[in-house]
Each structure stands twice: as structure tokens, then as C-alpha cells.
Amino acid sequence: MAILVVALLSAGCMKLYANYKSTMDIHVDNTFLGKKEGRASRHTVLWLVSWGDAGVAAAAKNGGLTTMNHMDSEIFQVLFGLYTQETVVVYGD
């Protein structure tokens, strides 16, 4: 048990709070974002219950986009992942 605790602490797995964003596009130097933004999220509680649609199509629909130019992802976690929100953000027109 002690080895497991040390491994988790040394690997940076223990997080009380995390909020980070990353791009899902590899050609960001040539990307025009567009005038609209759409978001879609999925929520998870206690690693057991999950709801929502974090798909690209749902994000485009929520933002009224017909053309997507760029995508980002956002992850928000509280208390070691007891609550997690994953969001896909799409940009376009």
C-alpha cells in the first residue's frame, strides 16, 4: 500500500483541482478561427455516473456552425477526479 501511495504522489496523479486546455489541431499556424464558437460538455461524478455529449457534432450544433476551422478541448477536475467536466470547443462559421 505504501508503494502505491508513493507511486501516485511521485507521478503527479494526485490533484485537488485541475483546469487545463489543449488544442486538437496540428496546423495552428494556418488556422482562421471564424466568427462563431460552439461548446459541448460531458460531466462525470464519482467515476461512476456520466452524462452529456462532448462530441464535435454537438458542439457545432450548439454554436450554429456549418464550417469548422479549429477545435480545442478543456478539462476541469475537482478532488482527484470525483467531478470531471470535459468540453470540446469548435470554432468556425
C-alpha positions in Angstrom: 0.0 0.0 0.0 2.8 2.4 0.8 4.5 1.7 -2.5 1.2 2.6 -4.3 0.8 5.9 -2.4 4.4 6.9 -3.2 4.0 6.0 -6.9 0.8 8.1 -7.1 2.4 11.1 -5.4 5.6 10.9 -7.5 3.8 10.6 -10.8 1.8 13.7 -10.2 -1.5 11.8 -10.2 -2.9 13.5 -7.0 -4.7 16.6 -7.9 -7.2 18.5 -5.8 -8.0 20.8 -8.7 -7.1 20.8 -12.4 -8.2 23.1 -15.2 -6.4 22.8 -18.5 -6.9 23.4 -22.2 -5.3 22.0 -25.2 -5.6 22.3 -29.0 -6.9 19.4 -31.1 -5.4 20.9 -34.3 -1.9 20.3 -35.6 -1.9 23.2 -38.1 -2.5 26.1 -35.7 -0.1 28.4 -37.6 -2.5 28.5 -40.6 -5.8 28.5 -38.7 -8.5 31.1 -39.0 -10.9 30.6 -36.1 -14.0 32.1 -37.6 -16.8 34.2 -36.1 -18.7 31.6 -34.1 -17.8 29.3 -31.2 -19.7 26.1 -30.1 -19.2 24.1 -26.9 -20.3 20.6 -25.8 -19.6 19.0 -22.5 -19.6 15.7 -20.7 -19.8 15.5 -16.9 -18.7 12.6 -14.6 -19.3 12.2 -10.9 -17.6 9.7 -8.6 -16.1 7.9 -11.7 -19.5 6.1 -11.9 -22.1 8.4 -13.4 -21.6 10.3 -16.6 -23.9 12.4 -18.8 -23.7 14.8 -21.7 -22.4 14.8 -25.3 -18.9 16.1 -25.7 -18.8 15.3 -29.4 -17.7 17.7 -32.2 -21.1 17.5 -33.9 -22.9 18.5 -30.7 -20.5 21.5 -30.2 -21.0 22.6 -33.8 -24.8 22.3 -33.5 -24.7 24.3 -30.2 -22.8 27.1 -31.8 -24.7 27.1 -35.1 -21.6 26.3 -37.1 -21.7 24.8 -40.6 -18.0 25.0 -41.2 -15.4 24.1 -38.5 -11.9 25.6 -38.7 -10.4 24.7 -35.3 -11.1 22.6 -32.2 -9.9 22.8 -28.6 -10.5 20.6 -25.5 -10.9 21.7 -21.9 -10.8 19.5 -18.9 -11.9 20.6 -15.4 -11.4 18.3 -12.4 -12.0 18.6 -8.7 -11.0 16.4 -5.8 -8.9 13.8 -7.6 -11.5 13.5 -10.4 -14.5 13.0 -8.2 -16.1 15.6 -10.5 -14.8 16.0 -14.1 -16.1 18.2 -16.9 -14.7 17.6 -20.4 -15.6 20.2 -23.0 -15.0 20.3 -26.8 -14.8 23.8 -28.2 -15.1 24.3 -32.0 -14.6 27.5 -34.0 -15.8 28.4 -37.4 -18.6 29.9 -39.4 
